[in-house]
């Protein structure tokens, strides 16, 4: 299945390239050529950054010079074009759909086609070379890298694609690269947007952290100092010496035996002697 898919993909690319080649070779007999897709016969290949463009021009310098000459540029104008690319003097623009001429490459050879219409929405790089009162507006679409030409009597500015303005990460303020952490104004506490002015506790004066009790004015009674209740915990330990146990038993035994008999009774009453008459 994978081999079949690879074969089908290769066949499709070959068919598109062949159609592209036929369109270019037979272009002289046509008034205008509409290309439904870019990239089937690339000169520099697909690119996405300025560094990619500069690297491809260095790698395919000979083919790039031939393409510039096919567009009608002189050696000096070709060198100026290369200098613009290497120094970054090119603009990222929306490439116009109608091009006076476009170069392309196939099997190591460079070709050119005139009066070309490309798909809408293709972006790429532009640099302008002034020749007297005319301007060679040179375009390099990013999808294929095919050096293209539009002849103008004056320079036309193309609006670059819209870009979203950079923003600071969540929780930060400002604009990159000057992002910062928001702070409450001096004298306030909290974090934006919830900033607040600190207050001293009720009955205190000043401002935190320098809060203080207001001084007593004339005629006001000074409250007595607050009494502090102190709770002292005591522990009573009861210890009985072991030697008291036998003494207690002995005392109980002898004490009980001594009092087991009742005490003697009271003496008899004294009687008076009889009295003679």
Secondary structure, 3 states (H helix, E strand, C coil): CHHHHHHHHHHHHHHHHHHHHHHHHCHHHCCCEECCCCCCCCCCCCCCCHHHHHHHHHHCHHHHHHHHHHCCCCHHHHHHHHHHHHCCCCEEEECCCEEEEEEEEECCEEEEEEEEECCCCCEEEEEEEEECCEEEEEEEECCCCCEEEEEECCCCCCCCCCCCCCCCCCCEEEECCEEEECCCCCCEEEECCEEEECCCCCCEEEECCEEEECCCCCCCCCCCCCCCCCCCCCCCCCCCCCHHHHHHHHHHHHHHHHCCCCCCCCCCCCCCCCCCC
